[in-house]
Amino acid sequence: MERDQFINIMATAKLYDLTQGCSIFTPPFPGDKALEIHFFKRVTGAYGGGPGANGQLIRWSNSVGTHLVGERAFHSGARAIADIPLSDLCGQGVVVDISDLMSDYAIYTPEMITRRATVKKGDILIINTGYHRYSWDLPDVYNPRAQGGVESKEFGFLVRHPGPSMDFFRWAMDMQLKVIGVDCGCAEHPMNTNIRYMHANEFKKAEAKLVAEYGKTWDEMFPPDEYYQLTHSTVPKAHLLLAESIVGDIDKLNNRRAWIMIMPIPFMEVESAWSRVCALQPPDGMSQEEFFQIMDSAQMIDMTLPFSVQTPQWANYEPLSVKYIKRVGGQYFGLGRNSSICTASFHLATHMDGEKHFWPAGRTIGQVPLEEWVGPGVIADISDRVSDASVYTPQMIEDVVEIRQGDILIIKTGWHKYGWNSPDSDEFRYMIKHPGPSPDFAQWCVDKKIKWIGVDAVSADHPMNTIQRIWHPKTFEEANRKLKETFGKDWDEMYPLDQYYQDMHLNLFPKKIVHAENLGQDIATAPSGRYYIGCYLQKGMECASMWGRFVAFKEG
């Protein structure tokens, strides 16, 4: 298949976003940390040079919003999120609607699923229980019998939702399912978690319903030791993954097959990770079978750096820290899990600088539709044309690849090889001496209607057009000398401060052209050319920037 034909198929496929808004108002799993956002600096808060940035520090647990539950949530010796290949998280699947069979505390079985839709071996299975109606970002559910006339959304989504029978997990392993996703707070029944003890009154109601319907108590229906062994050891060892809080367009896919993609932040140290979940169906005029064949053979180029406490942050930003607040063996009732609280600023590892990072009137990450983060684009490898602190130009890009109006542009400078996880790691060189764009570059991006930009360095701006110029005067002298040799101008002639300080941020973000920084990993082997490019960010509703998964697709 020709590359352009493949890109056109991807671009015209029907796209569904299945991700819950992730906000300070999003309830976490009971007892976990809600998202907390703090501005530690603003555009006017910088000193020296020119304007600063809107910098955010966040604290969160990974059970807030749509997330992938990793094997290490239950089995400490299993794979880290960063070690799970995207092929285990993407593929054919089906969304099965059993919402009309479900009620508070109900139990679903494999037969309920298979009566509604065909589930194939190796599928990703997403279950629509109907309980996404209690998602915080959807309208209230009115009920005259409820207090205040509205049902409790947090209790509905997190405490009273249905859950699977004992034989469900065995069936899922027999079917070699890649992932089980649910439209509620947990892929287990809430009464098979510590919620049973946190909300004893809810457990009494759930058990009374179970006895009335099945004639068994909870522990008879779910023998504790057997259930614990199954879910905390057997399931994670079988690499059966769980995805939770799947909302968004889920009702548009009821009992339909799709190509499903679960794109987590590639965490190294934690048990679960924020994810963007989406689905694709064939473009008009193409059969599902043909579309799946194309997607099965497509290659995914993962350009996302592992997310780790070892990842260096930009300049004076806060690095990532992880604190475990719960461990599998730490709860006496045998229903424990590994759970952590994370703290970080956004400007470390692979992330998207959003509009609001520099433009206070701009959109937050979560306000930007998924369609704006994906589309046709290019990788431009100019690594043989740049060196320490050098300047790259639009002509260099156009010399190596054809740029079309509206493209996503990924610039490969070669600086990924100096990143923190590389054998050739050189943190100072990576942070302070990377190449940057010429003064006409931003306007060229506007003229080309570039959708967004990505770069395999710490910033899309030249470091000497940032505060690094002041913090590293010796490096600035070297860069200025090189500029004179190459262009015959000194820095302030070529880049007048009032016009070009943080050029790629301040001149482009108000035009809704933002950029991703610190791309790496598979970009090392990706040649110049056209690709279908996707940026799958957690849907942070108050976030100025955000981590995600950055992937380029090409035909198989």
Buried (B, 14 or more C-beta within 10 A) or exposed (E): EEEEEBBBBBEEBBBBBBBBBBBBEBBBBBBBBBBEBEEEBEBEEBEEBBBBBBBBBBBBBBBBBBBBBBBBBBBEEBBBBBBBEBEBBBBBBBBBBBBEBBEBBBBBBBEBBEEBBEBEEEBBBBBBBBBBBBBBBBEEEEEEEEEEEEBBBBBBBBBBBBBBBBEBBBBBBEBEBBBBBBBBBBBBBBBBBBBBEEBEEBBEBBBEBBBEEEEEEBEEBBEEEEBBEBBBBBBBBBBBBBBBBBBBBBBBBBEBBBBBBBBBBBBBBBBBBBBBBBBBBBBEEBEBEEBBEBBEEBEBBBBBBBBBBBBBBBBEBBBBEBEEEBBBEEEEEEBBBBBBBBBBBBBBBBBBBBBBBBBEEBBBBBBBEBEEBBBBBBBBBBBEBBEBBBBBBBEBBEEBBEBEEEBBBBBBBBBBBBBBBBEEEBEEBBBBBBBBBBBEBBEBBEEBEBBBBBBBBBBBBBBBBBBBBEBBEEBBEBBBEBBBEEBEEEBEEBBEEEEBBBBBBBBBBEBBBBBBBBBBBBBBEBEBBBBBBBBBBBBBBBBBBBBBBBBBBBBE
